[in-house]
Structures are given as structure tokens and as C-alpha cells.
Amino acid sequence: MLSVDIPTMDTRDTEILDFAVTDNVDHAEWQEIADNCSYATFFQTPSWYAAFQKTVSSLRIATKRFSFSDGKTAVLPLMAQSTSK
């Protein structure tokens, strides 16, 4: 039998943040956010996604920008596949 300890989260000090999601992320802002992130890699930059899009013509960049109520910003790099019927 496998036993796994699952930690519980104490939510008493948890802050609930509001956020807004933006499409069509500005590539300069996206690059700046990646440059300022200590763990971001080249594969999370607009340059990589642009090259990937040129390689696979059925894909388009669909990155999202999250603006949180505490003033922080996050970028979620995404690609979307075009569908044809």
C-alpha cells in the first residue's frame, strides 16, 4: 500500500488577489518580464515563440498577460492551433 502525506495549507494569512487577463501581449513588455525573471529561459521569450510560429504555420502566438491587484504581472506564453473546417 502506498501512503502519501499531503500538506495542508493554512489559509488564515492568504491574500486573495484580483486579476485581469490581457490578450495580444506586447512583445517588448513580454521580453522585459522574461529578462527580469531569474528562472525564465529562452523558450519563454517572444523570440522563441515567433520562431516557432514561423516553423509551424498552423500555430499562432496566444500569450496571455495577468495583471494582479498587488501590482505584479505575469506572462503565460501560449501557442494556439488554427483549425480549418
N, C-alpha and C positions, 0 to 999 in steps of 0.2 A: 504494500500500500504506500502511495506517495503522499507525503504530508508537506504542505506549503504554508509558511507563515505569511500572511498578508497584512502589511502595516495599515493601521488606521490613521486617518488624517484628522487632526484636531482643527476643526473649522472655527473655533472661537476667535482666532486672530486673523481670519481670512477676509481679505477685502474683495468685494465684488466690483469689477470694473465694467463700465460700458465701453462699447467699441463701435467703430464704423468701418465698413469694408468698402474699398475703392477698387474698381477695375481700371484697366489701362494705366498701369503704374509707369511713371516717368523713369526712363532708364538711367538718367543721371542720379536721381534720388535713390533708386534701387542699388546702383553701384556704390554710392556713398554709404548706404546702410551696410552693405556687404563689406566694404573696406573697414568700417568701424566695428565689425563683429570679429572677435578673436578666433572663433571657430568656423567661420564661413570659409568655403573652399571655392575654387574657380567654377565648380559645377553648380554653384548657386548664384552666379552672376548673369547679368543680361547678355554679356558677350557669348557665354556658353549657350544660352537659350536661343540667341539669334543664329548662331552657327548650326545648332541642332535643327532649327526651323528650316534653314536653307537646305539641309541634308534630307529631311523628310518633309516633302511638300504638303502632305496631308495634315501636318501639325501647325498649330498657331500658338503663340505665347498667350497664356491666360492667367498671368500672375496677379495675385491679389495683395493689396496693402491694407493692414489693420492698424487703425489709429485708436489707441486706448485712452480712456479718460484720465489716466495718470500722466499723459504726455508722451508715453513711449510709442514707438512704431515698430511693426514687424512686417516683413515681406515674405509671402509664401510663393515661391517660384512654381509655376504650373504650366503644363502644356495641355492643349485640348485637341482632340482629333476631329477634323472636319468629316461630316457624314454626308454622303450623297445618296439620293434615292433614285 
